[in-house]
Amino acid sequence: MARAQSNRRIAVMTIIGWTIGILMFFPIFWTAVAAFKTESDAYTLPQNFLTTPWTLENFAIVQERSDYVRYVVNTTLIVVLSTALALALAVPAAWSLAFTPVEKPTSRLSGRAWLAIMLGASGACFIVLYVNGWKVSNFFVGFGLLMLVVIPATIWVWTRNTPGTLLWMLSTKMMPPAGALIPIYLIFNRNGLVFADWGIVDLREFNLMDSLWGMVLLMTLLNLPIFIWMLFSYFKEIPVAILEAARMDGASLWNELFRVLMPMALPGIVSTCLLNIILTWNEAFWSLNLTNKNAAPLSFFISEYSSPEGQFWAKLSAASIMAITPILVIGWFSQRQLVRGLTFGAVK
Amino acid sequence: MKLAPLFLGAFAAMLASSVYAETTLTIATVNNGDMIRMQKLTDDFTASNPDIKLDWVTLEENDLRQKVTKDISTKGGQYDVLTIGMYETPIWGAKGWLVELTGLDDPADILPAVSGGLSANGKLYAAPFYGESSFVMYRKDLMAKAGLEMPDAPTWDFILDAAKKMTDRPNGVNGICLRGKAGWGENMAFIGSMANSFGARWFDENWKPQFDTAEWKDTLTTYLSIMKDAGPEGASGNGFSENLALFQSGKCGMWADATAAGSFVIDPKASQVAEHVGFTLAPDKGLGKRANWLWAWALAIPAGSQKVDAAQKFISWATSKHYADLVASKEGWANVPPGTRTSLYNNPEYLKVPFAKMTLESMNAADPTKPTVQPVPYTGVQFVAIPEFQGIGTKVGELFSAALAGQMSADDALAQAQQYTTDVMTKAGYIK
């Protein structure tokens, strides 16, 4: 009786699971089918999934109109380099947060005092820039103004306790990207920099707009909080006694990090990297706003095939399939690692 | 001494490279069929201008508008040639963001309505690449079945009556398909043009919004009523593409939309009703204005470009009569960018294209400098050429789309539109 009830429950849960899975997969299925139809068939409602003639014409048109390989190369470079850079920054950060936690803030100043200091520094910069007509032509004045804003903010972050630091990192992901668009656009755009020509250094030479390095830097910074949080969770699972034993045996900090900690956390590091790869591969907002041609990734490539007028669903679907296929293949072969990464710490 | 020939060779190479120094033009453009076709035909331009290389940035219309606006307003200088519309050109031209165009191929040949919409302070700031108006596409077979004959210049009364008579919902036929999707370039392009023909206007001479007038109420209630009686289901989500699909699959008796749709609906490969399609002017109410809009995609040079001469050369080529001949020779007259030059419509070969005559008549029926029955302080037929209009048009479009979806009444939509527009115009300083 109990077994029959159990089997019935498993059957119901399986049906529900498959139904939800199919519903979630349906848009991708629709896109894949539309990619192989003519434009007029792609628009026909209700859709005939099996009876309409199949064609590869859309893929040929997309290939002819766009340099697909260039977009793939750009995307791959941005993904690989930003993941490597984020890893290099996140491992030491997560190590320090996990194994040398700070219980209380080390600064005696209150939150209000810090806010007043930072607002005061920003206000002073604003006044100097306003008086100078929003241009700074002296290196020392420009560098001084930059430090006036950066140093208090750095000290504030430096003196937080571990939970406060983690919360601050997470808070950087809370603002909608559109909220930061104009400042970041101006920083990327050489002519928008108020610190453009400092006499010794002309920052206009370092134009980040539509550059691979600009996108690598931005993607690194965007994903760094998630990177650090995930690695922090993995590192917390490793008993600190193992690291202490390594130290007792005379291991240097370098050896402790690379010969003891990282091999033990390798599954976590791999799943974190995979998640970062998927997030960066699919990123569209910043790519559409900050790239044009030289550094344009696959999300930009897809947007070339959308139009308010005319029939474009089949070509847009073909472009989408070409853009997502590489990441789907990577995701398929690494799904076990991904699931482990996403559910880590959920059940102990 | 032995190095002398080497230095001489290097010097000669430097001279040669400076003589043939390549100028790369970055061209931002929309991804419609005409623009894509131009990209394929640029060998003709580069053959006669080997020192100019063309780099294309092709984007969806709204993405392009955002990118180009950010670039030009911050003097970014990322692009040397921009594809912009009739809405932006007079605003940006007046602000000094665009370079005045000179040296175009026979500028007097450009349709007056189009050149008027692309000018500011009497100077032409963008060269039209293709222009469009709107007209009514209809099914001749369904019209005959309803016992009606479409006039060359129909009235709204006739269109409303025909739409009801052509509706055959059991067989999936809707009498009329109109835009319902929210957006200043979507439903408001149609409703704004319709309002002009009903005697309504966006603002009076003192920039006071006019949604509280009887003309606007008449416009909106007529639109909602006909869409309820003879429109397709879920019309509040339908834009150009959705209505095109409905018309091509035989589900619309009439469709009032862009003249650019003409080539799509008579294409037998894509349209199941290609052989039954007729074209006629947008309707009027006898007040002197028809419900048709006027739009042009045009090429302009941002003031931040360092390559103005090369950009002028390219724009002159792309908008020339020679380019029209080139397209005709390669892809046929039906694919020549329409609606820009008078000479095209004097060409007997082009006039054989079924929608050519009606496109010209529709474009001539729209005057962006005098778009409404009563006087207005703005230019633009289906839009108002002020920076605030994008936000206002989108918000009003959302309200009217919500009314079409049955989420609010026409009166509520108009009252909220009046309130919102008044607030924006007051904050912007138009209303003292």
Contacts between the chains, C-beta under 8 A, distances in Angstrom:
chain1	res1	chain2	res2	distance
A	38	B	269	7.8
A	38	B	270	7.7
A	39	B	270	6.5
A	40	B	245	7.7
A	40	B	248	6.1
A	40	B	249	8.0
A	40	B	269	7.4
A	40	B	270	4.2
A	40	B	271	7.4
A	43	B	241	7.4
A	43	B	244	7.6
A	43	B	245	3.5
A	43	B	248	7.5
A	43	B	249	7.7
A	44	B	245	7.2
A	44	B	249	6.1
A	45	B	245	7.4
A	45	B	249	7.8
A	65	B	36	6.6
A	65	B	39	7.9
A	185	B	70	6.0
A	185	B	74	7.4
A	186	B	74	6.6
A	189	B	71	7.9
A	189	B	74	5.8
A	189	B	76	4.9
A	191	B	74	6.5
A	191	B	75	5.5
A	191	B	76	6.1
A	191	B	77	6.7
A	191	B	304	7.9
A	192	B	74	5.2
A	192	B	76	7.4
A	209	B	76	7.1
A	209	B	78	6.6
A	210	B	78	7.0
A	288	B	59	7.9
A	288	B	63	5.8
A	288	B	67	7.6
A	289	B	66	7.6
A	289	B	67	7.0
A	289	B	70	7.5
A	292	B	26	7.2
A	292	B	28	7.8
A	292	B	57	4.8
A	292	B	67	7.8
A	292	B	78	6.2
A	293	B	26	7.2
A	293	B	55	5.9
A	293	B	56	7.8
A	293	B	57	5.6
A	303	B	59	6.0
A	303	B	60	5.4
A	303	B	63	5.6
A	304	B	31	5.7
A	304	B	58	4.9
A	304	B	59	6.4
A	304	B	60	7.5
A	305	B	31	6.8
A	306	B	31	7.5
A	306	B	60	4.1
A	306	B	63	8.0
A	307	B	30	7.4
A	307	B	31	5.3
A	307	B	32	6.1
A	307	B	60	6.0
A	307	B	61	6.8
A	307	B	241	7.9
A	308	B	60	7.4
A	308	B	61	5.2
A	308	B	62	7.2
A	308	B	185	6.7
A	308	B	186	7.4
A	308	B	239	6.6
A	308	B	240	6.3
A	308	B	241	7.5
A	309	B	32	6.2
A	309	B	61	7.9
A	309	B	240	4.7
A	309	B	241	7.0
A	309	B	258	6.6
A	309	B	260	6.3
A	310	B	32	6.1
A	310	B	33	6.2
A	310	B	240	7.6
A	310	B	241	6.8
A	310	B	244	7.7
A	310	B	260	7.8
A	310	B	264	7.3
A	311	B	241	6.3
A	311	B	244	6.5
A	311	B	245	7.3
A	311	B	264	7.1
A	311	B	270	7.1
A	312	B	31	7.8
A	312	B	241	7.4
A	313	B	241	7.8
